[in-house]
Amino acid sequence: MLTTALILLPLVAALVVAVLPLRRETTAGLAFLAALMEVALWIVAASQYDFDAGGLQLDSSREWVQSLGISYSVGFYGFSVWLAGATVVVFAAAIGYALWVGRDRSRAYYALMLFLLGAVVATFVSQDLLLFYVSFEAMLIPLYVLVGVWGGERRQAATVTFVLYTMAGSLLMLAAVVAFGVTQGTFSLTESGTSDNTWIFLGFAIAFAVKAPLFPFHGWLPLTYREAPVEVAAVLSAVVSKTAVYGFVRIALPKFPEPADDLSGLILVLASAGLIYGSVLAFRSTDLRGVIAYSSMAQMGLITMGIFAFDDLGLNGAVLQSVAHGLVSASMFLLVGMVERRCGTGELDALGGMARGRPTLATIVLVAGMITLAVPGTATFAGEFLIMAGVYAQGWGYSVVVALAVVLAAMYTLRVISAILHLKPGRAVREDALDLRLGEIALVLPLLLILLGLSVWPALVTERSFSTSIPIGWKAYPPSGGSQ
């Protein structure tokens, strides 16, 4: 019931804020309270999960359609506990930011954000393919509206592009879900076996690649991230993209061991290309949002390399990097929003000199930047190092690619820090622009403190994502009910 409560709480809260004719501030406060309650509920769930035992826990199942093997089946594995944890924390910060800036049409806005939260959590706990598909696609409805209604000047073009890409992925996944479920005689992820059908595997893999996004399915990314409200862009980059990670680890690899193994070389090459290509585009981008957007694309390529390393180190590194990137990406997007509110633009050549007289902004931007560029001792460095070590077994060239990406990340991150804080004040920087206010600090600081905690103790995630046996059926691991 606890897992179900994590899904229902934001959905019920969404209905409440949509129906009750409250003032804008009251509606926003109610939505923020619901997001904080979701964080508290996740803490209870995490405390009840036995990470030493691993496997599927806190599960609940109810049969929907017996003849087709369709059920409402939810539960946590170790790695999904951490993905859900990053989700609830990021959403709390995002909804808090929306409260701080005062989004208009508040009832619709916060109802959509809470609905999106419920859909993302449902995706991370789904143990039935049809339920996973419904949750995976339900995320798109609020995202379409949030970008199309509350986005920037080119929001309509961004929404159309987003719709075209994601609908193509949705149709492929629907075909894959139906084909796999019919051939297996059940849609249950815990009861179904494995398949050697390459085409069904590709249906899932491409849908996940679009959602991430991964090269070359990233065409929707630049415009959508630039035009979306900054907190929606934060959610897209930080947690919505990680539903693809869950899909790869829980569905694509365990259910299709042979196709995954056969196509791993191609996927690793594309992920490597996306890692370098995204890093180069991030360095060349002329605006803050572009840098963070393309760096997110690069990081998803890196995480995919860890998943398809077929190695304990790579897989654990991928989960740690997913959590760390989610938190740091959300922090950076929210900081971008705070800078844009003070300067009216995120163009790099219009910024500069904001460290002068704004010590809190300078300190928080510097700390977030250092974690982004993965200096030794940070959680992001630990994740990247594990992935680099894990993927080495697939070829030393992949490790070289990861090392090169670390250098490129340092280049574009230092460029962002310099553009905001150093140099001479840009034309958009006013002398009377305020330092970060207490409310803004309260939104970003918890994310950074969690990242610093993970930097001190990365084993909290890496040694508790998977236990003594992995719930995936490829040949390198024992096909047991636990998680490695």
Solvent accessible surface area in square Angstrom, and as a share of the most:
residue,aa,sasa,rsa
1,M,156,0.70
2,L,32,0.16
3,T,0,0.00
4,T,18,0.10
5,A,36,0.28
6,L,1,0.00
7,I,15,0.08
8,L,87,0.43
9,L,39,0.20
10,P,1,0.01
11,L,53,0.26
12,V,85,0.49
13,A,12,0.09
14,A,8,0.06
15,L,117,0.58
16,V,55,0.32
17,V,0,0.00
18,A,40,0.31
19,V,90,0.52
20,L,75,0.37
21,P,110,0.69
22,L,66,0.33
23,R,176,0.64
24,R,112,0.41
25,E,101,0.45
26,T,65,0.38
27,T,0,0.00
28,A,5,0.04
29,G,30,0.29
30,L,57,0.28
31,A,0,0.00
32,F,54,0.23
33,L,94,0.47
34,A,7,0.06
35,A,0,0.00
36,L,81,0.40
37,M,95,0.43
38,E,0,0.00
39,V,29,0.17
40,A,54,0.42
41,L,38,0.19
42,W,36,0.13
43,I,97,0.49
44,V,63,0.36
45,A,2,0.02
46,A,15,0.12
47,S,88,0.57
48,Q,109,0.48
49,Y,9,0.03
50,D,70,0.36
51,F,35,0.15
52,D,127,0.66
53,A,64,0.49
54,G,9,0.09
55,G,8,0.08
56,L,50,0.25
57,Q,31,0.14
58,L,41,0.20
59,D,82,0.42
60,S,17,0.11
61,S,64,0.41
62,R,153,0.56
63,E,116,0.52
64,W,132,0.46
65,V,62,0.35
66,Q,142,0.63
67,S,103,0.67
68,L,97,0.48
69,G,20,0.19
70,I,11,0.06
71,S,15,0.10
72,Y,38,0.14
73,S,11,0.07
74,V,0,0.00
75,G,0,0.00
76,F,1,0.00
77,Y,8,0.03
78,G,3,0.03
79,F,0,0.00
80,S,0,0.00
81,V,2,0.01
82,W,28,0.10
83,L,3,0.01
84,A,1,0.01
85,G,5,0.05
86,A,8,0.06
87,T,0,0.00
88,V,1,0.01
89,V,24,0.14
90,V,1,0.01
91,F,0,0.00
92,A,9,0.07
93,A,7,0.06
94,A,1,0.01
95,I,0,0.00
96,G,4,0.04
97,Y,4,0.01
98,A,0,0.00
99,L,67,0.34
100,W,97,0.34
101,V,29,0.17
102,G,28,0.27
103,R,56,0.20
104,D,65,0.34
105,R,142,0.52
106,S,9,0.06
107,R,93,0.34
108,A,52,0.40
109,Y,0,0.00
110,Y,1,0.00
111,A,13,0.10
112,L,34,0.17
113,M,0,0.00
114,L,1,0.00
115,F,70,0.29
116,L,0,0.00
117,L,1,0.00
118,G,1,0.01
119,A,7,0.05
120,V,0,0.00
121,V,1,0.00
122,A,8,0.06
123,T,0,0.00
124,F,0,0.00
125,V,0,0.00
126,S,0,0.00
127,Q,0,0.00
128,D,0,0.00
129,L,0,0.00
130,L,45,0.22
131,L,16,0.08
132,F,0,0.00
133,Y,33,0.12
134,V,82,0.47
135,S,6,0.04
136,F,5,0.02
137,E,29,0.13
138,A,19,0.15
139,M,0,0.00
140,L,7,0.03
141,I,104,0.53
142,P,0,0.00
143,L,0,0.00
144,Y,43,0.16
145,V,58,0.33
146,L,0,0.00
147,V,0,0.00
148,G,10,0.09
149,V,53,0.31
150,W,28,0.10
151,G,15,0.15
152,G,30,0.29
153,E,173,0.77
154,R,144,0.53
155,R,83,0.30
156,Q,114,0.51
157,A,45,0.35
158,A,0,0.00
159,T,20,0.12
160,V,88,0.51
161,T,35,0.20
162,F,1,0.00
163,V,44,0.25
164,L,118,0.59
165,Y,77,0.29
166,T,5,0.03
167,M,86,0.38
168,A,55,0.42
169,G,4,0.03
170,S,6,0.04
171,L,113,0.56
172,L,75,0.37
173,M,0,0.00
174,L,68,0.34
175,A,63,0.49
176,A,4,0.03
177,V,0,0.00
178,V,71,0.41
179,A,36,0.28
180,F,1,0.00
181,G,1,0.01
182,V,103,0.59
183,T,98,0.57
184,Q,53,0.23
185,G,55,0.53
186,T,19,0.11
187,F,14,0.06
188,S,9,0.06
189,L,2,0.01
190,T,68,0.40
191,E,136,0.61
192,S,12,0.07
193,G,36,0.35
194,T,74,0.43
195,S,19,0.12
196,D,101,0.52
197,N,61,0.31
198,T,53,0.31
199,W,203,0.71
200,I,15,0.08
201,F,0,0.00
202,L,50,0.25
203,G,6,0.06
204,F,0,0.00
205,A,11,0.08
206,I,49,0.25
207,A,3,0.02
208,F,0,0.00
209,A,8,0.06
210,V,8,0.05
211,K,7,0.03
212,A,1,0.01
213,P,1,0.01
214,L,15,0.08
215,F,58,0.24
216,P,67,0.42
217,F,60,0.25
218,H,28,0.13
219,G,32,0.31
220,W,3,0.01
221,L,0,0.00
222,P,28,0.18
223,L,30,0.15
224,T,0,0.00
225,Y,1,0.00
226,R,80,0.29
227,E,24,0.11
228,A,1,0.01
229,P,6,0.04
230,V,4,0.02
231,E,0,0.00
232,V,0,0.00
233,A,0,0.00
234,A,1,0.00
235,V,0,0.00
236,L,4,0.02
237,S,1,0.01
238,A,0,0.00
239,V,2,0.01
240,V,1,0.01
241,S,2,0.01
242,K,5,0.02
243,T,0,0.00
244,A,0,0.00
245,V,2,0.01
246,Y,0,0.00
247,G,0,0.00
248,F,7,0.03
249,V,1,0.01
250,R,7,0.03
251,I,1,0.00
252,A,0,0.00
253,L,0,0.00
254,P,5,0.03
255,K,14,0.06
256,F,0,0.00
257,P,20,0.13
258,E,105,0.47
259,P,2,0.01
260,A,0,0.00
261,D,52,0.27
262,D,109,0.57
263,L,37,0.18
264,S,9,0.06
265,G,36,0.35
266,L,100,0.50
267,I,26,0.13
268,L,1,0.01
269,V,83,0.48
270,L,56,0.28
271,A,5,0.04
272,S,11,0.07
273,A,37,0.29
274,G,2,0.02
275,L,1,0.01
276,I,42,0.21
277,Y,92,0.35
278,G,0,0.00
279,S,2,0.01
280,V,56,0.32
281,L,41,0.20
282,A,0,0.00
283,F,73,0.30
284,R,176,0.64
285,S,9,0.06
286,T,86,0.50
287,D,15,0.08
288,L,0,0.00
289,R,32,0.12
290,G,0,0.00
291,V,3,0.01
292,I,8,0.04
293,A,0,0.00
294,Y,28,0.11
295,S,9,0.06
296,S,4,0.02
297,M,2,0.01
298,A,0,0.00
299,Q,19,0.08
300,M,4,0.02
301,G,1,0.01
302,L,3,0.01
303,I,0,0.00
304,T,3,0.02
305,M,0,0.00
306,G,0,0.00
307,I,1,0.00
308,F,0,0.00
309,A,1,0.01
310,F,29,0.12
311,D,41,0.21
312,D,66,0.34
313,L,80,0.40
314,G,0,0.00
315,L,1,0.00
316,N,25,0.13
317,G,0,0.00
318,A,0,0.00
319,V,1,0.00
320,L,0,0.00
321,Q,1,0.01
322,S,1,0.01
323,V,9,0.05
324,A,0,0.00
325,H,9,0.04
326,G,0,0.00
327,L,3,0.02
328,V,6,0.04
329,S,4,0.03
330,A,1,0.00
331,S,0,0.00
332,M,8,0.03
333,F,0,0.00
334,L,1,0.00
335,L,4,0.02
336,V,4,0.02
337,G,2,0.02
338,M,0,0.00
339,V,0,0.00
340,E,36,0.16
341,R,135,0.49
342,R,21,0.08
343,C,12,0.07
344,G,71,0.68
345,T,34,0.20
346,G,10,0.10
347,E,70,0.32
348,L,17,0.08
349,D,109,0.57
350,A,2,0.01
351,L,7,0.03
352,G,0,0.00
353,G,6,0.06
354,M,0,0.00
355,A,32,0.25
356,R,158,0.58
357,G,70,0.67
358,R,12,0.04
359,P,89,0.56
360,T,42,0.25
361,L,0,0.00
362,A,19,0.15
363,T,79,0.46
364,I,11,0.06
365,V,2,0.01
366,L,82,0.41
367,V,47,0.27
368,A,0,0.00
369,G,0,0.00
370,M,56,0.25
371,I,3,0.01
372,T,25,0.14
373,L,17,0.08
374,A,4,0.03
375,V,44,0.25
376,P,104,0.66
377,G,55,0.53
378,T,14,0.08
379,A,0,0.00
380,T,4,0.02
381,F,71,0.29
382,A,22,0.17
383,G,0,0.00
384,E,6,0.03
385,F,115,0.48
386,L,35,0.18
387,I,0,0.00
388,M,48,0.21
389,A,39,0.31
390,G,0,0.00
391,V,0,0.00
392,Y,132,0.50
393,A,84,0.65
394,Q,69,0.31
395,G,27,0.26
396,W,176,0.62
397,G,33,0.32
398,Y,41,0.16
399,S,13,0.09
400,V,79,0.46
401,V,33,0.19
402,V,1,0.00
403,A,42,0.32
404,L,85,0.42
405,A,7,0.06
406,V,39,0.22
407,V,85,0.49
408,L,22,0.11
409,A,3,0.03
410,A,27,0.21
411,M,80,0.36
412,Y,5,0.02
413,T,3,0.02
414,L,91,0.45
415,R,75,0.27
416,V,2,0.01
417,I,5,0.03
418,S,35,0.23
419,A,9,0.07
420,I,4,0.02
421,L,7,0.03
422,H,94,0.42
423,L,128,0.63
424,K,167,0.71
425,P,45,0.28
426,G,15,0.15
427,R,191,0.70
428,A,20,0.15
429,V,18,0.10
430,R,127,0.46
431,E,144,0.64
432,D,103,0.53
433,A,8,0.06
434,L,106,0.53
435,D,20,0.11
436,L,7,0.04
437,R,103,0.38
438,L,147,0.73
439,G,23,0.22
440,E,3,0.01
441,I,35,0.18
442,A,60,0.46
443,L,17,0.08
444,V,0,0.00
445,L,70,0.35
446,P,61,0.38
447,L,1,0.01
448,L,4,0.02
449,L,100,0.50
450,I,68,0.35
451,L,0,0.00
452,L,77,0.38
453,G,39,0.38
454,L,10,0.05
455,S,19,0.12
456,V,133,0.76
457,W,126,0.44
458,P,37,0.23
459,A,25,0.19
460,L,51,0.25
461,V,1,0.00
462,T,20,0.12
463,E,123,0.55
464,R,77,0.28
465,S,1,0.01
466,F,13,0.05
467,S,20,0.13
468,T,112,0.65
469,S,16,0.11
470,I,0,0.00
471,P,11,0.07
472,I,2,0.01
473,G,23,0.22
474,W,6,0.02
475,K,169,0.71
476,A,61,0.47
477,Y,19,0.07
478,P,68,0.43
479,P,111,0.70
480,S,54,0.35
481,G,49,0.47
482,G,8,0.07
483,S,1,0.00
484,Q,36,0.16
